[in-house]
Amino acid sequence: MKTYKTLKSSLLIGLFMVSLSACEKENQDKLNEPSVLAPESYSFNRNGASSVSYSGQTTRLAMGKELNAALLDFSKSKSDLLAMYANQDASGNDVDPFSNPELNASDKSLRSKTAASYDYFAMNATESAAIRGQIDQWIEAQVDEIFPFVNQAASPGTAGQVADGSTARYVNAQGLEFNQAVGKSLIGALALDQMLNNYLSASVLDAGSNREDNEAGVLAEGQNHTVMEHKWDEAYGYLFGGAADGAKPLATLGGDDDFLNKYLGRLEGDSDFTGAADRVFNAFKLGRAAIVAGDYDLRDAQADIIREELSEMIGIRAAFYLQAAKKAFANGEDGAALHDLSEAYGFIYSLRFTHNVATDAPYFDATEVENMLSDLMGDGNNGLWDVSDQTLDAMSNAIAARFKFELNQVTN
């Protein structure tokens, strides 16, 4: 029989063990808590002033919007449009190609940042030049192959305009809208490439003494931010640099520019993909907070989230437009179908600039992209007019298979 002292001792030991277990759980919970917390908005301050800066990205987004509009201004010349792309004339002299004098006064340009990321093009100047040259060619073709025939009805093998509901679309003899090829390709070659493969790259964020300077709080000359903070902000600017409230940009998502913001908004409006915008925005906030805290592993983890989400967005939009074109052709809506295919053409081109975090390479390399574009144009002598359902389905399924979405998510 247990004595009173034995029972009391056992009870005390039991209470001690319960208390110890509770303490261990509490300590473990504290260890599992993130050491860095993201703020509610993209707002970071130092010495009572904002340390966030991405004005260069805001400028380029505005330049891109003007260029996209000018591609359908039939009074423009090739030199006018090329000057808008490069923000200089063919001889390299400064010009005033924009209607906004602030853009004319800027030393920024779209062309200088096209296919210019550190990760993909620092050692690949030949391909970078070829990509810029391709954009130049599409801009020139808009004037040479589209502008003279704006009042002519388009048909297979004949350039001109074709009705898309109440809107006129302007296509070349193969059914391609060069303005869409330019605009959608710059989503990848400019905005996506600079964000994912340049400013979010550890090679750029940690270049030179950036880590040491960030740890010591050494600010860029004449600025209120460290170099590393600014690089991260510049990546942010390519998505949210056009927002009226850059600290809380999701309120106007989709309407702030013609590039990534517009199509992240489209993605967010699809119930199959709702939540992507929050994941990207939260990753940007937490990554910036991690830089302030000096937690570079956490920073890089957030960069990978952004890479995955926005790369997949390019694939989703490419497959979406391919399937939308298939449906439009079936309904006898040739103008809508050619418009969808022209958008698909640019998004497929942009797949070259995606970033697979498992391989640190694009989801589709340059050769695969060129082959897809050739297939899109290759079912007959009349290019997009002749594309088959089989080609559209094969291409759509190949894109979906590289990412994590199902094709029925973009067709429902």
FENZINOR-V109350 format. One line per field, one symbol per residue. phi: phi as a letter, one per 30 degrees, with the letter a starting at -180 (. if undefined). psi: psi as a letter, one per 40 degrees, with the letter a starting at -180 (. if undefined). A space follows every 50 residues. Layout:
phi->???
psi->???
This chain:
phi->.ddedddddddddddddddddddddddddddddddbcdddbdbbbbhibd ccaadddedddddddddedddccdddcedddddddchaddciddbbdcdd ddddddcdadddcdhbdddcbdcbdddedddddddedddddeddccedbd ccddaeibdlcbdbicccccbddcicddddddddddeddcddddddcbdc dddddcdhceddddddidceeibcbdddeddddddeddccdcddbddbdd dcejccaccdeedddddddcedbejddddddddddddddddedicddded ddedddedddddeddddddedddddeddedcicddddddddddeeddded edcdbdddbhbddbddddddddddddccdadciddcdcddddddddddde ddccccdddccd
psi->hhiddddddddddddddddddddddddddddehhehhiidighhihfeii ehhfddddddddddddddddeeheeiiddddddddefiadeeihigeidh ddddeieiidddehfeidddedffddddddddddddddddddddeddefd eihiihehiaiihgbehhihiadeehhddddddddddddcddddddecde hddddeibfddddddefhiiheifiidddddddddddedeeeidgddgee deheeeaebdddddddddehdeehedddddddddddddddddefgddddd ddddddddddddddddddddddddddddddefgdddddddddddddddde deeihhedefiidhidddddddddddeeeiefbddehidddddddddddd ddaeiidedee.
